[in-house]
Amino acid sequence: MNLLKRWSKSRPTRIFFAADVHGSEATFRKFVNSARFYQADVLVFGGDLMGKAMVPIVREADGTHRAELHDIPRTLDGAEAVRAFTRSVEDVGFYWELMSRDEYVALQGDAPAVERLFVRLARERLAAWVGFAEERLAGSGVRCFMTGGNDDSPEVLTVLDEAAKENVVPCEHRVVDLDGRHTMITVGYSTPTPWGTPREASEEDLARFIETSATKVPDPGRSVFNLHVPPLDSGLDRCLKLDATSDPPSPVKDAGRPVYYGAGSRAVREAIQHYQPVVGLHGHIHESPGQIRYGRTRCFNPGSEYGRGVLSGLIVSIRDGELAGYQHTTG
């Protein structure tokens, strides 16, 4: 005869979180495959999907192709050489386009045309990623919640709503149900940066974005705050200070030494301190992985090494409004 227990704890919900893949094909595929590898119930992506550069691959009259990656000129002879090169380009997070010498020359003086090409390539890759996630997660019961970050153009992020079907869930500015017991809010904007990225907001606007979603949460104590920018001066936001008046921005130095500072958000910190969610999930500052506690809330930044094709991630287990465990991952 089975014993009658007075109570039993529910099984923890296992979340795998990552951010800042910046166009890296290898890194994003690892993110999706993490659902099976780490036996996650939920995938959460915290923003910055787009790559930062586009590599022209120019067809020459002799049948070869010329290109450049990391300031190293390449001559590509044959289809297999081109395929191998494009895989390398994709894995570091860049886009590529085959073109004639005349097309390449025409693009040099046409900034709007370059922008249109970049957006098209970014949309195509993101659509392919959503399709890959839908296919890989089909029948698994795992949902993949995705948002853009400050580096992601709004016209590219529309792909999330256009291409998502069952397993991929666009989540920005929405209160989403994670497991029937916990909810999540998401804001992918950042405070202003020296780079003038597409989705930056003042502290006041960022606070308003967070508040608009947070006030709709049934129980903040059973919620996850997926906020791209980390809390200010949390240690999750420490990075090199840049002089935005130079082009490109250059490191600020004091007595010949680089200056580091906290580039996070006051609005995010205050929201975490006020609402006390189960966990805060953050990204944005690649070089500051770690965790910090504000009251009952533990905030995390997994960091990012996307340029090496390495996925920096985080496993978080939550149960009944409590953090049951966590582990940083690299692979």
HUUR-V712787 format. One record per pair of residues at least 6 apart in sequence whose ideal C-beta (glycine too) atoms are under 7 Angstrom apart, sorted by the first residue. I is the first residue (numbers start at 0). GAP is how many residues later the second one is. Records with the same first field share a line. If there is no record, write none. Layout:
I = GAP + GAP
This chain:
8 = 310 + 311
9 = 171 + 309 + 310
11 = 305 + 306 + 307 + 312
12 = 28 + 29 + 165 + 166 + 169 + 304 + 305 + 306
13 = 25 + 26 + 27 + 301 + 303
14 = 25 + 27 + 29 + 301 + 303
15 = 18 + 19 + 22 + 24 + 27 + 297 + 299
16 = 27 + 29 + 264 + 285 + 296 + 297 + 299
17 = 13 + 27 + 284 + 293 + 294 + 295
18 = 26 + 27 + 28 + 29 + 130 + 209 + 264 + 283 + 285
19 = 28 + 263 + 266 + 284 + 286
20 = 6 + 7 + 10 + 28 + 285
21 = 26 + 28 + 29 + 30 + 71 + 129 + 284
22 = 27 + 28 + 29 + 70 + 71 + 72 + 102
23 = 67 + 68 + 69 + 282 + 285
24 = 65 + 66
25 = 65 + 283
26 = 279 + 282 + 283 + 284
27 = 101
28 = 103
29 = 281 + 301
30 = 14 + 280
31 = 100 + 101 + 104 + 112
32 = 103
33 = 6 + 9 + 279
34 = 8 + 102 + 105 + 107
37 = 277
39 = 102
40 = 101 + 138
41 = 100 + 101 + 103 + 136 + 137
42 = 99 + 101 + 102
43 = 101 + 182 + 237
44 = 99 + 100 + 101 + 102
45 = 101 + 180 + 182 + 235 + 236 + 237
46 = 100 + 101 + 102 + 105 + 141 + 181 + 236
47 = 101 + 103 + 104 + 235
48 = 77 + 99 + 103
49 = 72 + 101 + 102 + 103 + 106
50 = 42 + 43 + 44 + 71
51 = 41
52 = 41
53 = 40 + 41 + 42 + 43 + 63 + 64 + 67
54 = 12 + 14 + 34 + 39 + 41
55 = 11 + 41 + 43 + 48
56 = 8 + 10 + 25 + 39 + 40 + 41
57 = 7 + 8 + 9 + 41 + 43 + 46
58 = 6 + 39 + 41
59 = 6 + 41
63 = 11 + 12 + 13
64 = 11 + 17
65 = 8 + 9
66 = 7 + 9 + 18
67 = 6
68 = 19 + 20
73 = 11
75 = 6 + 9
85 = 10
88 = 7
90 = 218
91 = 215
92 = 213 + 214
94 = 23 + 26 + 27 + 30
96 = 20 + 24
106 = 6 + 7
118 = 34 + 36 + 37
121 = 34
122 = 33 + 36
125 = 30 + 33
126 = 32 + 36
129 = 29 + 30 + 33 + 34 + 38
130 = 32
132 = 11 + 34 + 35
133 = 31 + 32 + 33 + 34
136 = 7 + 30
137 = 29
141 = 25
142 = 24 + 26
143 = 23 + 24 + 25
144 = 24 + 26 + 31 + 39
145 = 14 + 22 + 24 + 25
146 = 24 + 25 + 39 + 41 + 79
147 = 9 + 24 + 40 + 51
148 = 39 + 41 + 79 + 134 + 135
149 = 39 + 40 + 43 + 47 + 49 + 50 + 78
150 = 46 + 47
151 = 46 + 47
152 = 45
153 = 44
159 = 10
160 = 9
163 = 6
168 = 7
170 = 13 + 15
171 = 14 + 15 + 16
172 = 36 + 40
173 = 12
174 = 8 + 10 + 38 + 41 + 42
175 = 7 + 8
176 = 6
177 = 6 + 46
180 = 41 + 139
181 = 40 + 41 + 42 + 96 + 136
182 = 34 + 35 + 39 + 40
183 = 39 + 40 + 42
184 = 28 + 29 + 32 + 38 + 40 + 41
185 = 40
186 = 19 + 22 + 23 + 40 + 41
187 = 11 + 40
188 = 10 + 11 + 12 + 17 + 20 + 39
189 = 10 + 38 + 39 + 94
190 = 9 + 10 + 12 + 15 + 38 + 74
191 = 8
192 = 7
193 = 48 + 50 + 55
194 = 54
200 = 8
202 = 62 + 63 + 64
205 = 59 + 61 + 62
206 = 60 + 64
209 = 17 + 57 + 61
213 = 6 + 57 + 61
216 = 6
219 = 55 + 56 + 57
220 = 55 + 100
221 = 56 + 99
222 = 54 + 55
223 = 53 + 54 + 55 + 57
224 = 46 + 47 + 52 + 55
225 = 55
226 = 41 + 53 + 55
227 = 54 + 55 + 56
228 = 35 + 36 + 39 + 53 + 55
229 = 6 + 7 + 34 + 38 + 52 + 54 + 55 + 69 + 71
230 = 33 + 34 + 37 + 38 + 41 + 68
231 = 30 + 32 + 33 + 34 + 37
232 = 29 + 31
233 = 30 + 35 + 58 + 65
234 = 53 + 55 + 57
235 = 28 + 46 + 49 + 52 + 54 + 56 + 63 + 65
236 = 25 + 26 + 27 + 48 + 51
237 = 22 + 24 + 47 + 50
238 = 21 + 24 + 46 + 48 + 49
239 = 11 + 18 + 20
240 = 11 + 18 + 19 + 20
241 = 7 + 8 + 9 + 10
242 = 6 + 7 + 9
250 = 7
251 = 7
252 = 6
262 = 22
271 = 8 + 22 + 25 + 27
272 = 21 + 22
275 = 19 + 20 + 21
276 = 20
277 = 40 + 43 + 44 + 45
278 = 18 + 19 + 21 + 37 + 39 + 44
279 = 17 + 19 + 20
280 = 19
281 = 17 + 18 + 19
282 = 18 + 21
284 = 16
285 = 17 + 18
286 = 16
287 = 13 + 15
288 = 12 + 13 + 14 + 23 + 39
289 = 11
290 = 7 + 8 + 9
291 = 7
297 = 25
299 = 14 + 26
301 = 10 + 11 + 12 + 26
302 = 9
303 = 8
304 = 7
309 = 20
310 = 20
311 = 18
312 = 16
313 = 12 + 14 + 15
314 = 11 + 12 + 14
315 = 10
316 = 7 + 8 + 9
317 = 6
